């Protein structure tokens, strides 16, 4: 029998609802997770609401989200019994009847293969909603091959840019600079150099010391184009945003023999980016103090989306889910 579950549903463009949906029962290798915390990935869900994501994610109605933390309340006969009761992260699941998943994380109950869950261990459960974007940022830092002599510039201090800057420093970068136009975001930064582009130009702030790695986390081709002349010879450009089109001047890339590197998402597997950032959070090597800026209950989901999509002071909103009741 399917399980009744409240879920955030986007039935059509620019519409957000809470509905009761049906979730498949766990199979032998699955676990059932009761959700406690979710978050809203502003860039992805803005495109989803605008109707700009490619299929199959854009087959309305959809359950959005891939940033879910909850407790395992049921395990299948072939799933590890020690998972029962554990706090875990899950990046959504295709476990619904009559509604599609994009990516299916904003649901009271989620059925997923046990191999896909990431036990949180000693991490504070709400902090676990950061795993997806922290893993994406880590993946970008890794493909950027940051060395100890490198100077790094991160464009954008939204949540992905914040995490990328911290992870670049962890990776050993000699100097990490960040740039944004929102003062409250810059105040949260832990970078060596913080540049408010409404007050000073990037050219003046960076000066003659060119950057070896340019991490683009704004989603803006204009921001990237303006920063390309700051690259050192053989510099690397890491694209951490999502772009409808790539449109940049070729001359600064050509003259520097620059590499353009694309970070789609995290690397999967037991030694992948998700467990790596989990461990960095657990041992304190990745500090995320101040990044969870807002907490909003599920019944105010419209307000949560407004915060995530419209308020530049909102780095990360946590949606809290009711914990009363059992699966039906």
N, C-alpha and C positions, 0 to 999 in steps of 0.2 A: 504494500500500500504506500502511495506517496505521502510525504510529510508536508503539512501545512506550514508555511513560513511567510512572515512579513518580509517585504523586500522593497527597495527603491526601484521604481520602474520608470523608464523613459518611453512612453508610448508613441511619441512623435517628436518632431523638432521642437526645442525650447519648452518642453513640458516635463515636469517631474512630479511623480505621484508615489504614494505608499500603497501597495497592493498586497493582498494575500495570494501567494503563488504556491505551486506544488513542486516539491523537491524529491528527487528519486531516493528511494531507500538505499543505504550502503550495500554494495556488493561485498564479496568475501574479502577482497583486498582493500576495501575502502574504510574511511572513517567518517563519522558525522560530527560536525563542528557547530557549536552554539556560539554565535558571534557576540562579542562584547564591545569591540571598537572597530570602526572603519575610518577611512579618510577619503578625500576627494582629490584626485590628481588633476589639478586645474587645467593643464594644457590638453591632456587627453580628453577630459570630459567636456571642455569647451568645444572642441572639434566634434565630439559626439552630439552635443546638443545643437550645434550648428548644422548637423547633417553632412559633415566633411570627412568622416572616417570611411575608409574603404570597407566593402563587404568582406567577410561575413559579419563583421562587428556591427554593421549598420543595417540590420534587418529588424526594424521596430516591430513589436515592443521589445526592449532590452533591459536587462539588469546590469547596471554599470559597476565599475570598481574592480581594483586588484590589490587593495591594501586592507586586508582583513585580519583581525586577531580575535581568537576565541578559544574556548576549551573543547577538547575532544570529549564528547558525551557518549559515543558508541563506536565500537571497533568491529570490523568484519572478522570472520573466522580465521582468515589468513593474514590479518594485519597485526602488527606488534601490540601485544596487550599492554605494554608499558606506556603506550601513548594515551591510554584512557586517563582522563582528568588533567592532562598536560595543557598548558597554554602554548598555542602554536600560531604561526603566521601561515596564511594561505593566499595565493595570488588569484583568487577567483576559481570558478569551476563551471563546466557545462553540465549542470545537474538538474535543469529545470524542465518542466512540462508546460508547453503552451506559451513560453516566453524565451527569447534568446539571451545569450550571455555576451556582454561586452564590458568586462570580462566575467561578470557574475559574482563579484565580491560583496555587493551591498545587499546581503540577505541575512535574515535571522538565523537560518540553518543552511549549511553547505555540506554537500557530500563530495568527497574527493579521494583520489587514490592516496594511500598512506605515504607513498614515496614523494608526494608533492608538498607535504606539510613540513614546516621548519619549526621544530621545538624551540621555544624562546629561552629555556633554562632560567638564568638569574635575571634576565632583562625585565624591567617593569613592563607589564603587558601593553599599556597604551603606547609605549615607545616603539613597540613592534610594528606599528603602522608605517614607520619610516623605512622598514627593510627594503621595500621595492625600489624606492627612489634612491636610497643609499647604495643599493646594489647596482643600480644603473649608473650612478655617479662613479662608483668604484670601477665599473667596467670601462667607463670613459677614461679614467685616470690610468688604468692598466694599458689600454691600447695606445694611449699617448706616450707610453714608455718613458715616464718621468725619471730623470737622473738627478743625482745630488748636486750637479752643477747648474741645473736648469732654473731659469726664471719663468714663472707661469703667470699668465693673466687670465682671469675668469670673468667673462662678460655676463652680468646678471647675478643678482643675489636673492632670487627666489629660492625655494627650498632645494632644488637640484644644484644651483650654483653655490649655495651655502655648503652643501655636503661635498661638492666637488673640490671646493677650496680647502676644506679641512682635510680631505683625503689626499689632495696633492701635497699638502704639508707633511702628512703622515708618510707619504711615499718617498719623502726625502728632498723635495724641491728646495733649492737654495733660497728662493724668494717667491712669495705668492702675493700677487696684487689682485684686487677685485674692483669691478666698476658697476655702478648702478645709478639710477636717478631718484631712487626712493630712500630718503634719509633713514627711516626706521629699519629698513633692511640692512643698510650699511652699518647701523649701530649694533646689529646682531652678529656682524662678521667677526671672525677670528683671524683674518688675513694679516700679513705683514704690512700691506699698504692698502688703504681704502680710498677709492676715488669716487667722488660725487661728480658725475659728469654734467650736472647743472651748475656747478661752481668752477670747474676747471676742465680743460680739454685733456683727453687721453694722451695726446702727443706731448703736452707739457708735463703731465704727471709721470709718464714713463721715461721721457727724456731720451738720452743717447743709449741707455741700457735696453737693448731690444729683448723681446721675449722669445724663449725657445718653444714654449707650448702655449697656444691660445685655445682656451676652452670656451666654446660658445654655448651659453645656457639661457639666452633670452628668447630664442625662436625668431629673431629678427635678422633678415639678410642685411638690412641697413646698418645695424650695429656691427655685424661681422665685417662688412665691406670697409667701414671706417677704421677698423682695427688692424686690417691686414698689413698696412705699411709698418706696423710696429714689430712684425715678425723678424727674427734673425734668419740668416741664411740656413737653409735646410730645416726650418722650423716646422712644427706639427700643429695642425688645426684639428681640434676634436669637436665634432658637432654633437652636442647633447640635447639640442632642441628638436622640434619637428617642424618641417617646412613644406609648404605646398609646392614651392619651386626653389631650386638653387640658382641664384642670380648674383654673382659676385664679379668684380673686375679681375680679369685674368693676369694683368701685368704684374701686380705685386706677388702673386702666387708663382708666376713663371720666373721672375727675376730672382726669387729666393729658393727656387726648387722646393717649394713647400709641399708637404704631404697633407691631404685632406682625409681625415679619418672619421668614420661614422659609427657612433655607438647606438645600436638599436635598443637593446635592453641588457639585462644581466646574463651572465653565463650560467647555464644550468648544471646540475649534478651535485653530488655530495661534497665536492671540493670547489663548487662554483661560488659566485659572488654573494648569493644570499647567506649561506652559512659563514662566509668570510666576514661580512659586515655584522652579522649576529655576534660573532666572536669579538670583533673590534669594539662593539658596543658593550659587551659583557665585561671585557677587561679594562674598559675605560680609555682605550687608545683612540676611539672616535667619540668625542663629546658632543652631545646634541642639546645641551641646556638652552632653553629659550626658543627652540625651533617649533615646538607644539604650542602655538600661540592662542588657539581658541578651542573650547570644548562646547559642543552643541548636542542636545538630546535628539534622538531620532524623530520625535514628533515635531521638531522644528527644522526638518530637513531642507525646506525652502530657504530658510535663513542661513543654513550651513552652506548651501550652494552660492548664495549671494556673497557671503564672506569669501569663499574660496575663489570665486571668479571675478569679483569686483573690488575687493578691498586690498590695496597693495600692502597694507600692514599685516595682512594674514599670511604668514609663512606656511602654516599647516593647521588645518582644522581637524579635530577628532570628533567623530560622530559616536555618541554613546548609545548603546542598545540596551533596552530593558532586559533584566535577568530573571524575572519571575516567569513561572510556567515551564512546562515540559513539552517536548515534541509531540505533536498529535498525528 
